[in-house]
């Protein structure tokens, strides 16, 4: 993962797993956005309450995780769709602006 302004060099991401293969989380992700750049605090706060990315420069992947048809699809235009490795479940989603 990228921290402190370091470049992201991983070729894959796992949501809810660990290096041992044991589930490390029990969370409901509603919206997943990743950039190939370090966003400012202001940019992060702007993105927090919007589903669609406001900043599209350097957008690596965007997946709004609602509805089974969309949960594995990258809507950024980069074609980085997810590979399913478990059972998908839907939950009630927060009232966030498009």
N, C-alpha and C positions, 0 to 999 in steps of 0.2 A: 504494500500500500504506500501511497505517497503521503509523507508528513513533512512539515516544516519547509515546504518549497522544493522538496526532492522530486525528481522525475519518476513517473510510474513506469517500471520496466517489466512488470508481469505480463504474461501472455494469456492468462485466464484469471477469472474471478469466481469465487465460490460464495454464495450467500447462505449462511446458516450451517456451514460445515467447518471442519478443522483438518489439520494435516494428518490426524490419526483416523479420519473417516467417521468419527463420532460427532453427532450433531452438537454444535456448540451454542446454538441459539434457538429460541422459540419466539420469533417475532413475526409481525405482519408488515411487510414492506409494501407501501402503496405506490411509490414512484421512485424510479432509480435513474439518476443522471450522473454521468462521469465525464469529466473534461480532461484533455491532455494539456492542461495549463493550471497554474495556481490562481484561484479566484480571490478577489479582495473580500474583506469582511462584508462590505456593502453589497457586492454581487451575490455572496452566499445568502445574505438576509433577503435580497430580492427574490431569489430562487425558492426560498423556503416555503412561501405561500402560493406558489404557482405550479401547476402540473406541467404545462408546456414550458420548455426552456426559454428564458428571456435572453440569455446569452447563448448564441449558437456558434460563435467562433471557438474552435478547438473542441467542440462537442464530440466525445468518443462514442457514447452510447446513451440512449434515452429509452427507457421502458416503463410506461405507465402500467403498473401491475394490477389492473382491474379487468375482470372478465377473462375466462380461460383462453379466448382467441388471441388476446394481446399479451399474455404473461411471458411469452418466450420471444417476442418480436422486438427488434431494435427499430424505433421510429426516427432515429437520427439521420437516416439516409445512408449510413455506413455499412449496413448489412451485417452487423455483429449480433446475430440472434443467439439466444441462449440454448443450451442443451439441457434437457430435463434429466435430473438425477434423483428424483424422489416423487412424492405425491403433492400436487398443487392443491391448495385450498383457498377459497374466497372468504372474505370477511367484510363487514360493513366498513365503508371507507370514510375518511374525514371530510368535512365540508370545505374543500380547498378550491380556490378559483382556478378556472382554466386560463 
